[in-house]
Amino acid sequence: MMKQKLNLIVFLIVITFCSCEKKTKEETLSDFKFAEKGIVLNCDGFDAKLLNEALFSFEEDIIAHYGKDNPNVTRAYSQFVSYATRNRVKYAEVVSPHTVEIFEVLKTKSELWNPNGAKSKLNYDSPVFKCIVDNISDNNLKTTLNALLTTNSMSPKLFGPALQSKYSLAIRDKYLSAYMAFDLFYAKLFDVDLNQVTEKPKAKVDFNKLPPKAPETNDPHAGHNH
C-alpha cells in the first residue's frame, strides 16, 4: 500500500513538472505593437503574429539607431549589415525593451535555436529557417545560402559578402529581412547583457526622403542602393 502511494506521489510530481515545462515552452507575447502592419511572413507551424512582431521590432530598432537624425530605411539596412557581418554591432545600444520582450518569448521556442553553435545560435535545420530561405525572392542569394547550408559551412561571416551586395532588397523582401533579423540580430542577443537596454527615442521615417551621404567606411556598398 505504501509503495502504491509512493508511486502515485512520484507520478503526480512528474505530471506537475511536465505541465510547468510545457507552460514555459508555450510562452506567448502579450503586447503586439505592430499588429496594424499585418502579416508579411507566414511559416507553417510557427506563431505568425510573433514572427512578424519580431521582424517589425527589429526594423524599428535599426532605423532608430542607424537613422537617428536622418531616418532612412535603406541607410539603416546598409549600416546594420555592414556592422553585423563584421561583428561590430553594439546590440545593447540598438535593442529596445520591446525587442527584449520578444526575444524572451523567442528563446522559449527551442526549435529556433542551436545554443551550442559555434558559428551562430540560430538553428539552420529548423522548419522556420527553411521557410525563410525558401521564400527569399532573389535567386542568387538563395543559391548562395543553400550552397553554404548543403556543405555545412553556413555562417553570417561567409554569407556576409553576398548579403552586403544586396542588402537593399530587404526593404521589399521581408523574408530576406527575416534572415537578417534572426541570424544577425536575435541570435546575437544570447551573448548580450540585456539589463543594459533602455528605451530609445523613436525615429520618424520619411520613406520618400533620399538617404543622406554616408560617412566613409570600409564597406564599398554602404550608403548606396542597388
PAZAPA-4460 file (N, C-alpha, C; in steps of 0.05 Angstrom, whole numbers, plus 32768, in hexadecimal, padded with zeros to 4 digits):
% residues 226
    n_x    n_y    n_z   ca_x   ca_y   ca_z    c_x    c_y    c_z   seq   type   mol
   8011   7FE8   8000   8000   8000   8000   8011   8019   8000     1      M     A
   8026   8019   8011   8038   8030   8012   8046   8034   7FF8     2      M     A
   804D   801D   7FEB   805B   801E   7FD1   8049   802B   7FBC     3      K     A
   802F   8024   7FBD   801C   8030   7FAA   8019   804E   7FAE     4      Q     A
   8018   8056   7FC8   8016   8073   7FCE   802F   8082   7FC4     5      K     A
   8046   8075   7FC8   8060   8081   7FC0   8060   8085   7FA2     6      L     A
   8057   8070   7F94   8056   8071   7F76   8043   8087   7F6D     7      N     A
   802D   808A   7F7B   801A   809F   7F74   8026   80BA   7F78     8      L     A
   8034   80BE   7F8E   8041   80D8   7F94   8055   80DF   7F7E     9      I     A
   8065   80CB   7F77   807A   80CF   7F63   806D   80D6   7F48    10      V     A
   8057   80C8   7F42   8048   80CD   7F29   803E   80EA   7F28    11      F     A
   8032   80F3   7F3E   8027   810E   7F3F   803D   8123   7F3D    12      L     A
   8054   811E   7F49   806A   8131   7F47   8073   8133   7F2A    13      I     A
   8076   811D   7F1C   807E   811C   7F00   806A   812C   7EEF    14      V     A
   8050   8127   7EF3   803B   8134   7EE4   803C   8153   7EE8    15      I     A
   8040   815B   7F01   8042   8177   7F08   805A   8184   7EFA    16      T     A
   8071   8176   7EFB   8089   8181   7EEF   8086   8184   7ED1    17      F     A
   807A   816F   7EC4   8076   8170   7EA7   8063   8187   7EA0    18      C     A
   804E   818B   7EB0   803B   81A1   7EAB   8048   81BC   7EAC    19      S     A
   8059   81BF   7EC0   8067   81D9   7EC3   807A   81DD   7EAC    20      C     A
   8088   81C8   7EA4   809B   81CA   7E8E   808C   81D1   7E74    21      E     A
   8075   81C4   7E70   8065   81C9   7E58   805C   81E6   7E57    22      K     A
   8054   81F0   7E6F   804B   820C   7E71   8061   821F   7E69    23      K     A
   807A   8219   7E71   8090   822A   7E6A   8095   8229   7E4C    24      T     A
   8093   8212   7E40   8098   820F   7E23   8082   821D   7E13    25      K     A
   806B   8220   7E1E   8055   822C   7E0F   8052   824A   7E16    26      E     A
   8066   8256   7E21   8065   8272   7E28   805F   8283   7E10    27      E     A
   804E   8296   7E13   8046   82A8   7DFD   804A   82C5   7E04    28      T     A
   804A   82D5   7DEF   804D   82F2   7DF3   8032   82FF   7DF8    29      L     A
   8031   8311   7E0C   8018   831E   7E13   8013   8338   7E05    30      S     A
   8029   8346   7DFE   8027   8360   7DF2   8031   8360   7DD5    31      D     A
   801F   8364   7DC2   8026   8365   7DA6   8024   8382   7D9C    32      F     A
   803B   838F   7D9A   803B   83AC   7D92   8036   83B0   7D74    33      K     A
   803C   839B   7D64   803C   839E   7D47   8026   838E   7D39    34      F     A
   8012   8387   7D48   7FFC   8376   7D3D   7FEF   8383   7D25    35      A     A
   7FEE   839E   7D24   7FE1   83AC   7D0E   7FF0   83A9   7CF4    36      E     A
   8009   83A1   7CF5   8019   839D   7CDD   8012   8383   7CCE    37      K     A
   8002   8372   7CDB   7FF9   835A   7CCE   800D   8344   7CCE    38      G     A
   8008   832F   7CBE   8019   8317   7CBC   8028   8318   7CA2    39      I     A
   8042   831A   7CA4   8053   831A   7C8C   8064   8301   7C8B    40      V     A
   8066   82F3   7CA2   8074   82D9   7CA4   8060   82C4   7CAD    41      L     A
   8062   82AD   7CA1   8050   8297   7CA9   805E   827D   7CA5    42      N     A
   8064   826F   7CBB   8071   8255   7CBA   8060   8241   7CCA    43      C     A
   8058   822C   7CBD   8047   8218   7CC9   8052   820E   7CE3    44      D     A
   8041   820C   7CF7   8049   8200   7D10   8056   8213   7D24    45      G     A
   8058   822D   7D1C   8064   8241   7D2E   8051   8258   7D31    46      F     A
   8051   8264   7D48   803F   827B   7D4F   8045   8292   7D3C    47      D     A
   8033   8297   7D29   8037   82AB   7D14   8038   82C7   7D21    48      A     A
   8027   82CC   7D35   8027   82E7   7D42   8042   82EC   7D4F    49      K     A
   804D   82D9   7D5D   8067   82DC   7D6A   807D   82E0   7D55    50      L     A
   807C   82D0   7D40   8091   82D2   7D2B   8091   82EE   7D1F    51      L     A
   807A   82F9   7D19   8078   8313   7D0D   807F   8329   7D20    52      N     A
   8077   8326   7D39   807E   833A   7D4E   809C   833B   7D52    53      E     A
   80A9   8324   7D51   80C6   8323   7D53   80D3   8332   7D3C    54      A     A
   80C9   832E   7D24   80D4   833C   7D0D   80D1   835A   7D0F    55      L     A
   80B9   8363   7D15   80B3   8380   7D15   80C2   838E   7D2C    56      F     A
   80C5   8380   7D42   80D3   838D   7D59   80F1   838F   7D52    57      S     A
   80FC   837B   7D44   8118   837C   7D3B   811B   8394   7D28    58      F     A
   8109   8397   7D15   810B   83AE   7D02   810A   83C9   7D10    59      E     A
   80F8   83CB   7D23   80F5   83E5   7D31   810F   83EB   7D41    60      E     A
   811B   83D6   7D4D   8133   83DA   7D5C   814B   83E3   7D4B    61      D     A
   814F   83D7   7D34   8166   83DF   7D24   8161   83FA   7D17    62      I     A
   8148   8401   7D10   8142   841B   7D05   8148   8431   7D1A    63      I     A
   813F   842B   7D33   8142   843F   7D48   8160   8443   7D4F    64      A     A
   816F   842D   7D4D   818C   842F   7D55   819D   843A   7D3E    65      H     A
   819A   8430   7D26   81AB   8438   7D10   81A0   8450   7D01    66      Y     A
   8187   8456   7D05   817C   846E   7CF9   817F   8487   7D09    67      G     A
   8178   8484   7D23   817A   849A   7D36   816E   84B4   7D2A    68      K     A
   817F   84C8   7D24   8175   84E2   7D1B   816A   84E1   7CFE    69      D     A
   8173   84CD   7CEF   8169   84CB   7CD3   815F   84AF   7CCE    70      N     A
   8148   84A8   7CD9   813F   848C   7CD6   813A   8485   7CB9    71      P     A
   8145   846E   7CB1   8141   8464   7C96   8145   8446   7C96    72      N     A
   8132   8438   7C8B   8132   841B   7C8C   814A   840F   7C7D    73      V     A
   8150   8419   7C65   8166   840F   7C55   8180   8412   7C64    74      T     A
   8185   842A   7C70   819D   842F   7C7F   819F   841D   7C97    75      R     A
   8188   8419   7CA5   8188   8408   7CBD   8191   83EC   7CB6    76      A     A
   8186   83E0   7CA1   818E   83C5   7C99   81AB   83C4   7C90    77      Y     A
   81B4   83D9   7C81   81D0   83DA   7C78   81E3   83DA   7C90    78      S     A
   81DE   83EB   7CA3   81F0   83ED   7CBA   81EE   83D4   7CCC    79      Q     A
   81D6   83CA   7CD0   81D4   83B3   7CE2   81E2   839B   7CD6    80      F     A
   81DD   8395   7CBC   81EA   837E   7CB0   8209   8381   7CAF    81      V     A
   8212   8398   7CA9   822F   839D   7CA9   823B   8398   7CC4    82      S     A
   822F   83A2   7CD9   823A   839E   7CF4   8235   8382   7CFE    83      Y     A
   821E   8376   7CF9   8217   835C   7D03   8229   8346   7CF7    84      A     A
   822F   8348   7CDE   8240   8333   7CD1   825D   8335   7CD9    85      T     A
   8264   834B   7CE7   827F   834F   7CF1   827F   834E   7D10    86      R     A
   8269   8345   7D1C   8267   8342   7D39   826D   835C   7D48    87      N     A
   8262   8372   7D3D   8267   838D   7D49   824E   839A   7D54    88      R     A
   8238   838C   7D55   821F   8397   7D5F   821F   8398   7D7E    89      V     A
   8219   83AF   7D89   8217   83B1   7DA6   81F9   83AC   7DAD    90      K     A
   81F2   8392   7DB0   81D6   838B   7DB1   81C7   8398   7DC8    91      Y     A
   81D4   839B   7DDF   81C7   83A7   7DF6   81BE   83C4   7DF1    92      A     A
   81CC   83D1   7DDE   81C5   83EC   7DD6   81AF   83ED   7DC1    93      E     A
   81AC   83D7   7DB2   8199   83D6   7D9C   817E   83CC   7DA4    94      V     A
   817E   83B8   7DB5   8166   83A9   7DBD   8153   83BA   7DCF    95      V     A
   8139   83B8   7DCA   8125   83C6   7DDA   811A   83B3   7DEF    96      S     A
   810E   83BD   7E04   8101   83AC   7E18   80EC   839A   7E0C    97      P     A
   80DD   83A3   7DF8   80C9   8392   7DEC   80D6   837B   7DDD    98      H     A
   80EC   837F   7DD0   80FB   836A   7DC3   8105   8356   7DD8    99      T     A
   810D   835F   7DEF   8116   834D   7E04   80FE   833B   7E0C   100      V     A
   80E7   8346   7E0F   80CF   8336   7E16   80CA   8321   7E01   101      E     A
   80CC   8329   7DE7   80C9   8315   7DD1   80DE   82FF   7DD3   102      I     A
   80F6   8307   7DD8   810C   82F4   7DD9   8108   82E0   7DF0   103      F     A
   80FE   82E9   7E07   80F9   82D7   7E1D   80E4   82C2   7E16   104      E     A
   80D1   82C9   7E05   80BD   82B5   7DFB   80CA   82A3   7DE6   105      V     A
   80D9   82AF   7DD4   80E6   829F   7DBF   80F9   828A   7DCB   106      L     A
   8106   8291   7DE1   8119   827F   7DEE   810B   8265   7DF6   107      K     A
   80F1   8266   7DFC   80E3   824E   7E05   80DB   823C   7DED   108      T     A
   80DF   8246   7DD5   80D9   8236   7DBD   80F3   8226   7DB6   109      K     A
   80F7   8210   7DC3   8110   8201   7DC1   8118   81F9   7DA5   110      S     A
   8104   81F5   7D94   810A   81EC   7D78   8119   8201   7D68   111      E     A
   8118   821A   7D71   8125   8230   7D63   8143   8231   7D67   112      L     A
   814D   8226   7D7D   8168   822C   7D86   817A   8214   7D87   113      W     A
   8194   821A   7D85   81A9   8206   7D88   81BC   8212   7D9D   114      N     A
   81B5   8210   7DB7   81C4   821E   7DCC   81E2   8219   7DCD   115      P     A
   81EB   8202   7DC3   8207   81FC   7DC4   8215   8201   7DA9   116      N     A
   8207   820E   7D97   8212   8213   7D7C   822A   8226   7D7D   117      G     A
   823F   821E   7D70   8258   822E   7D70   8256   8246   7D5D   118      A     A
   8247   8242   7D47   8245   8257   7D33   822D   8269   7D37   119      K     A
   8217   825D   7D41   81FE   826C   7D46   81ED   825D   7D5A   120      S     A
   81DE   826C   7D6A   81CB   825F   7D7C   81B1   8258   7D6E   121      K     A
   81AE   8260   7D55   8196   8259   7D46   8198   823C   7D3C   122      L     A
   8182   822E   7D3E   8181   8212   7D34   817B   8213   7D16   123      N     A
   8190   820E   7D06   818C   820E   7CE9   817C   81F7   7CDE   124      Y     A
   8176   81E3   7CEF   8167   81CC   7CE7   8149   81CE   7CEF   125      D     A
   8141   81E4   7CFB   8126   81E7   7D04   8113   81EC   7CED   126      S     A
   80FA   81E3   7CEF   80E6   81E8   7CDA   80E2   8206   7CD5   127      P     A
   80E4   8216   7CEA   80E0   8233   7CE6   80F6   823F   7CD5   128      V     A
   810F   8237   7CDA   8125   8241   7CCA   8123   8237   7CAD   129      F     A
   811B   821F   7CA9   8117   8214   7C8E   8101   8224   7C80   130      K     A
   80EC   822B   7C8E   80D6   823B   7C83   80E1   8257   7C7A   131      C     A
   80F1   8263   7C8B   80FD   827D   7C84   810E   827C   7C6B   132      I     A
   8120   8268   7C6B   8132   8265   7C54   8122   825F   7C3A   133      V     A
   810F   824D   7C3B   80FF   8245   7C24   80F0   825D   7C18   134      D     A
   80E9   8270   7C28   80D9   8287   7C1F   80E8   82A0   7C18   135      N     A
   8103   829F   7C1B   8113   82B6   7C12   8110   82B9   7BF4   136      I     A
   810A   82D1   7BEB   8103   82D5   7BCE   811B   82D5   7BBC   137      S     A
   8132   82DE   7BC4   814A   82E0   7BB3   8156   82C4   7BB0   138      D     A
   8156   82BA   7B98   8160   829F   7B93   817E   829B   7B98   139      N     A
   818E   82B0   7B92   81AB   82AE   7B97   81B1   82AC   7BB5   140      N     A
   81A3   82BD   7BC5   81A7   82BB   7BE2   819E   82A0   7BED   141      L     A
   8187   8296   7BE2   817D   827D   7BEB   8190   8266   7BE4   142      K     A
   819B   8267   7BCC   81AE   8252   7BC3   81C7   8252   7BD5   143      T     A
   81D2   826A   7BDB   81E9   826C   7BEC   81E3   8261   7C08   144      T     A
   81CD   8269   7C12   81C5   8260   7C2D   81C1   8242   7C2E   145      L     A
   81B4   8237   7C1B   81B0   821A   7C1A   81CA   820A   7C16   146      N     A
   81DC   8216   7C07   81F6   8209   7C03   8206   8208   7C1D   147      A     A
   8205   821D   7C2C   8212   821E   7C46   8206   820A   7C59   148      L     A
   81EB   8208   7C59   81DD   81F6   7C6A   81E3   81D9   7C63   149      L     A
   81E3   81D3   7C49   81E8   81B8   7C40   8204   81AE   7C47   150      T     A
   8217   81C0   7C47   8233   81B8   7C4D   8239   81BB   7C6B   151      T     A
   8224   81C1   7C7B   8227   81C5   7C98   823B   81DA   7C9F   152      N     A
   823D   81EF   7C8E   8250   8204   7C93   8242   821F   7C97   153      S     A
   8228   821F   7C9A   8219   8238   7C9D   8221   8247   7CB7   154      M     A
   8226   8260   7CB3   822B   8272   7CCA   8226   828F   7CC1   155      S     A
   821F   82A1   7CD3   821B   82BD   7CCB   8233   82C9   7CBE   156      P     A
   824B   82C0   7CC6   8264   82CB   7CBA   8266   82C3   7C9D   157      K     A
   8261   82A9   7C96   8264   82A0   7C7B   824E   82AA   7C68   158      L     A
   8236   82AD   7C73   8220   82B7   7C63   8221   82D6   7C61   159      F     A
   8231   82E2   7C72   8232   82FF   7C74   8238   830E   7C59   160      G     A
   824C   8306   7C4A   8252   8315   7C31   823A   8315   7C1D   161      P     A
   822C   82FE   7C1B   8215   82FD   7C09   81FF   830F   7C14   162      A     A
   81FC   830F   7C2E   81E6   831F   7C3A   81EC   833D   7C38   163      L     A
   8205   8345   7C3B   820C   8361   7C39   8207   836C   7C1E   164      Q     A
   8209   835C   7C0A   8205   8366   7BEE   81E8   836A   7BE7   165      S     A
   81D6   835D   7BF8   81B9   835F   7BF1   81A8   8365   7C09   166      K     A
   81B3   8373   7C1D   81A4   8379   7C35   818A   8388   7C30   167      Y     A
   818A   8399   7C1C   8173   83AB   7C17   815A   839B   7C0F   168      S     A
   815E   8382   7C06   8147   8371   7BFE   8135   836B   7C16   169      L     A
   8141   836D   7C2E   8132   8367   7C46   811B   837B   7C4C   170      A     A
   811C   8392   7C3F   8107   83A6   7C42   80ED   839B   7C37   171      I     A
   80EE   838C   7C21   80D6   8380   7C15   80D4   8362   7C1B   172      R     A
   80EA   8354   7C1E   80EA   8337   7C23   80EC   8332   7C41   173      D     A
   80D5   832E   7C4E   80D5   832C   7C6B   80DF   8311   7C75   174      K     A
   80E2   82FD   7C63   80EF   82E4   7C6B   810D   82E8   7C6D   175      Y     A
   8118   82F8   7C5B   8134   82FF   7C5D   8139   830F   7C76   176      L     A
   8127   8322   7C7B   8129   8331   7C94   8127   831F   7CAD   177      S     A
   8116   830B   7CAB   8113   82F8   7CC1   812D   82E8   7CC6   178      A     A
   813B   82E1   7CB0   8155   82D4   7CB4   8167   82E6   7CC4   179      Y     A
   8169   8300   7CBC   817A   8313   7CCB   8171   8315   7CE8   180      M     A
   8157   8316   7CEC   814C   831A   7D07   8154   8302   7D19   181      A     A
   8152   82EA   7D0F   8156   82D3   7D20   8174   82CB   7D23   182      F     A
   8183   82CC   7D0D   819F   82C3   7D0E   81B2   82D9   7D17   183      D     A
   81AC   82F2   7D0F   81BF   8308   7D15   81B6   8319   7D2D   184      L     A
   819E   8313   7D38   8193   8324   7D4D   818B   8313   7D65   185      F     A
   8174   8305   7D63   816A   82F6   7D7A   817E   82E0   7D83   186      Y     A
   818B   82D2   7D71   819E   82BD   7D78   81B5   82C8   7D88   187      A     A
   81BB   82E2   7D84   81D2   82EE   7D91   81CB   82F7   7DAE   188      K     A
   81B1   82F8   7DB4   81A9   8303   7DCE   81AE   82EF   7DE5   189      L     A
   81B3   82D6   7DDE   81BA   82C3   7DF3   81D3   82CB   7E02   190      F     A
   81E5   82DA   7DF5   81FE   82E1   7E01   81FF   82FF   7E09   191      D     A
   81E7   830B   7E0C   81E6   8327   7E13   81D9   832A   7E2E   192      V     A
   81E4   833D   7E3E   81D8   8343   7E58   81C0   8355   7E53   193      D     A
   81A8   8349   7E53   8190   8359   7E4B   8186   836A   7E62   194      L     A
   8193   8368   7E79   818C   837B   7E8F   8195   8397   7E89   195      N     A
   81A6   839A   7E76   81B0   83B5   7E6E   819D   83C3   7E5C   196      Q     A
   8189   83B5   7E51   8177   83C0   7E3D   8164   83D5   7E49   197      V     A
   8162   83EC   7E3B   8150   8401   7E44   813F   840A   7E2C   198      T     A
   812A   8418   7E31   8118   8422   7E1C   8127   8436   7E0B   199      E     A
   8125   8434   7DF0   8131   8447   7DDE   811C   8459   7DD2   200      K     A
   8125   8471   7DCA   8112   8483   7DBC   810A   8477   7DA1   201      P     A
   80F0   847A   7D9A   80E7   846F   7D81   80EF   8481   7D69   202      K     A
   80F7   8474   7D54   80FE   8482   7D3C   80E6   8485   7D2A   203      A     A
   80E2   849D   7D20   80CC   84A2   7D0D   80D7   849E   7CF1   204      K     A
   80CD   848A   7CE3   80D8   8483   7CC9   80C9   848F   7CB2   205      V     A
   80D8   849D   7CA1   80CC   84A7   7C88   80D5   8495   7C72   206      D     A
   80C3   8484   7C68   80CA   8470   7C54   80D0   847D   7C39   207      F     A
   80C9   8496   7C35   80CE   84A4   7C1C   80E8   84B4   7C1C   208      N     A
   80F4   84B5   7C33   810C   84C5   7C36   8125   84B6   7C2D   209      K     A
   8136   84C4   7C1D   814E   84B8   7C14   8161   84B4   7C2C   210      L     A
   8170   849D   7C2C   8182   8499   7C42   8199   84AD   7C43   211      P     A
   81A1   84B7   7C5A   81B7   84CA   7C5C   81D1   84BC   7C54   212      P     A
   81E5   84CC   7C4E   81FE   84C1   7C46   820B   84B2   7C5D   213      K     A
   8213   8499   7C59   821E   8489   7C6E   823B   8490   7C73   214      A     A
   8244   848E   7C8C   8260   8493   7C92   8271   847E   7C85   215      P     A
   828B   8484   7C82   829E   8471   7C76   82A0   8458   7C87   216      E     A
   829D   8441   7C7B   82A1   8428   7C89   82B0   8415   7C77   217      T     A
   82B8   83FE   7C82   82C6   83EA   7C72   82B3   83DA   7C60   218      N     A
   8299   83DF   7C64   8285   83D0   7C54   827F   83E0   7C3B   219      D     A
   8287   83D6   7C24   8282   83E6   7C0B   8265   83E9   7C04   220      P     A
   8253   83D8   7C12   8237   83DA   7C0C   8228   83EB   7C1F   221      H     A
   8234   83F3   7C35   8225   8402   7C4A   821B   841D   7C3E   222      A     A
   8202   8422   7C43   81F6   843C   7C3C   81EC   843C   7C1F   223      G     A
   81EE   8425   7C11   81E5   8424   7BF5   81CF   8410   7BF1   224      H     A
   81BD   8418   7BE1   81A6   8406   7BDB   81AC   83F8   7BC1   225      N     A
   81A8   83DD   7BC0   81AD   83CE   7BA8   8193   83C5   7B9C   226      H     A
***
